[in-house]
Amino acid sequence: MSDITMGPQRAAGNVTNAGLFFRRWLKNPLQMGSVIPSSPSLCRRIARLTEHGPDRVVVELGAGTGVITRALLAAGVPAERLYVVEIVPEMAEHLRQALPGVNVLCGDAFDLARVLPAALHGRVGTAICGIPLVLLPIEQQRRFVAAVDAVAPGLGFLLYSYCITSPLPWQALGLAAKREAWTPLNLPPASVWRYRPAEQR
């Protein structure tokens, strides 16, 4: 149960978000990790694990309705240094309207080197993944790992997941894995994993 009290406007916004999220899930369940948006508890955990600075940006991949994006903003990530990649045009447009100042890029996270402006390559402080990679074949998982490494060499990424154990076969992908957080109050309970190239262990 959240400790945040919502006024009528905030509550109405959350209903809209949930409806949009559920419609997207109905259209393509494999693009979504859950049938409902992430809880405030999970969002705050992810925000605390995020690194950014004057010359660093945060990249969020698969932002959905923007609940984690809002937590990042609340935690002090400046909107102009937050880049959100969303493949579904309807969701991307929703994010642009709901989160003024945030850089919303409509494109494929698996083609990140093209989607993210070249000037930001090598300037990523944290990459956050909301894509349910666990549902994808290992070839696609390798594509994702390579896509992140192309813009953030050696950095790796944070992945939130509802799996009890690591959602990725990290050794087969050449990664080191660490579970950074577990949020039993999320529905369903979720973990935040940090994956890095194995040599960065």
C-alpha positions in Angstrom: 0.0 0.0 0.0 1.4 3.4 -1.0 2.1 6.1 1.6 1.3 8.8 -1.0 -2.0 10.6 -0.6 -3.5 11.5 -4.0 -5.8 14.5 -4.7 -8.6 14.2 -7.2 -6.4 15.3 -10.1 -3.5 12.9 -9.3 -6.0 10.0 -8.8 -7.6 10.7 -12.2 -4.2 10.8 -13.8 -3.4 7.4 -12.3 -6.6 5.9 -13.6 -5.8 7.2 -17.1 -2.3 5.7 -16.9 -3.6 2.4 -15.8 -6.2 2.3 -18.6 -3.5 3.2 -21.2 -1.2 0.6 -19.7 -3.8 -2.1 -19.8 -4.9 -1.3 -23.4 -1.3 -1.6 -24.5 -0.9 -4.9 -22.6 -4.0 -6.3 -24.5 -2.5 -5.3 -27.8 0.9 -6.9 -27.2 1.4 -8.8 -23.9 5.0 -9.7 -24.8 6.0 -6.1 -24.8 4.8 -5.7 -21.2 6.3 -7.1 -18.0 3.1 -6.9 -16.0 -0.6 -6.1 -16.5 -0.3 -3.1 -14.1 2.2 -0.3 -13.7 5.1 -0.6 -11.3 4.4 0.4 -7.6 5.7 3.6 -6.0 8.0 1.4 -3.8 9.7 -0.2 -6.8 10.0 3.1 -8.6 11.7 4.7 -5.6 14.2 1.8 -5.4 15.1 2.2 -9.0 15.5 6.0 -8.6 17.9 5.5 -5.7 20.1 3.2 -7.8 20.3 5.7 -10.7 23.5 7.7 -11.3 23.6 11.0 -13.1 25.7 14.1 -13.1 26.4 17.4 -15.0 27.8 15.5 -18.0 25.8 12.3 -17.7 22.2 11.4 -18.8 19.8 8.7 -17.7 18.3 6.5 -20.3 15.0 4.7 -19.6 14.1 1.9 -22.1 10.4 0.9 -22.3 8.9 3.6 -20.1 5.3 2.6 -20.4 3.1 5.3 -18.8 6.0 7.0 -17.1 5.7 5.9 -13.5 9.4 5.3 -13.1 10.2 8.5 -15.1 8.2 10.5 -12.5 10.1 8.8 -9.7 13.4 9.7 -11.4 12.3 13.4 -11.7 11.2 13.4 -8.0 14.6 12.0 -7.0 16.3 14.9 -8.6 17.2 13.8 -12.2 16.8 17.0 -14.3 14.2 16.6 -17.0 16.7 17.7 -19.7 19.1 14.9 -18.7 16.4 12.2 -18.9 16.0 10.3 -22.1 13.1 8.0 -22.5 12.9 5.4 -25.3 9.4 4.1 -26.1 8.6 2.0 -29.1 4.8 2.4 -29.2 3.8 5.8 -30.7 0.7 6.2 -28.6 2.7 5.7 -25.4 5.5 8.0 -26.6 2.9 10.8 -27.3 1.3 10.2 -23.8 4.8 10.7 -22.2 5.5 13.9 -24.1 2.3 15.4 -22.9 2.5 14.1 -19.4 6.2 14.9 -18.8 7.1 18.2 -20.3 10.9 18.8 -20.5 11.7 15.1 -20.6 13.4 13.9 -23.9 11.0 11.3 -25.3 12.3 9.3 -28.2 10.0 7.0 -30.1 12.1 4.1 -31.3 13.4 0.6 -30.8 15.7 0.1 -27.8 17.3 -2.8 -29.7 18.6 -0.1 -32.1 19.7 2.3 -29.4 22.8 3.6 -31.3 20.5 5.0 -33.9 17.7 6.2 -31.6 19.9 8.0 -29.0 21.6 11.1 -30.3 25.3 10.4 -31.2 26.4 13.2 -28.9 25.2 11.2 -25.9 27.1 8.0 -26.7 29.5 7.4 -23.9 27.7 9.9 -21.6 25.1 7.6 -20.1 25.2 7.5 -16.3 22.5 4.7 -15.9 20.4 2.8 -18.4 17.2 1.4 -17.0 15.3 -1.4 -18.7 11.6 -2.0 -18.4 11.4 -4.4 -21.3 10.5 -8.0 -20.3 13.7 -9.5 -21.6 13.0 -12.8 -19.8 10.4 -13.5 -22.4 12.7 -13.2 -25.4 15.1 -15.8 -26.9 18.7 -15.5 -26.0 19.6 -14.1 -29.4 17.3 -11.1 -28.8 18.8 -10.7 -25.3 22.2 -10.6 -26.8 21.0 -7.9 -29.2 19.8 -5.8 -26.3 23.0 -6.2 -24.4 25.0 -5.1 -27.5 22.6 -2.2 -28.1 23.2 -0.8 -24.6 27.0 -1.4 -24.8 27.1 0.5 -28.1 26.1 3.8 -26.3 27.4 3.0 -22.8 30.5 0.8 -23.2 31.2 -1.3 -20.1 28.3 0.3 -18.1 25.6 -2.4 -18.3 22.0 -1.6 -17.2 19.4 -1.9 -14.5 16.6 -4.4 -15.1 13.5 -4.7 -13.0 11.7 -8.0 -13.1 9.1 -10.2 -11.4 11.3 -13.3 -11.5 12.5 -14.8 -8.3 15.9 -15.6 -9.7 17.9 -13.7 -12.4 15.7 -13.1 -15.4 18.7 -13.3 -17.7 21.2 -16.1 -18.2 23.9 -13.7 -17.3 26.9 -16.1 -17.8 25.8 -17.1 -21.3 25.4 -13.4 -22.1 28.9 -12.6 -20.8 27.6 -10.5 -17.9 28.1 -10.1 -14.2 24.8 -10.0 -12.2 23.8 -8.5 -8.9 20.3 -8.2 -7.4 20.3 -4.6 -6.0 16.8 -4.5 -4.5 13.7 -6.6 -3.8 10.3 -5.0 -3.3 7.8 -7.4 -1.8 5.1 -4.6 -1.7 5.1 -4.5 -5.5 2.3 -6.4 -7.2 3.7 -8.9 -8.1 6.9 -8.7 -6.0 9.8 -7.4 -8.0 13.6 -7.3 -8.0 16.0 -4.8 -9.5 19.1 -6.4 -11.1 22.3 -4.7 -12.2 24.0 -6.4 -15.2 27.5 -5.4 -16.3 30.0 -6.9 -18.8 31.7 -9.7 -16.9 35.1 -8.0 -17.0 33.7 -5.1 -15.0 32.9 -7.3 -12.0 
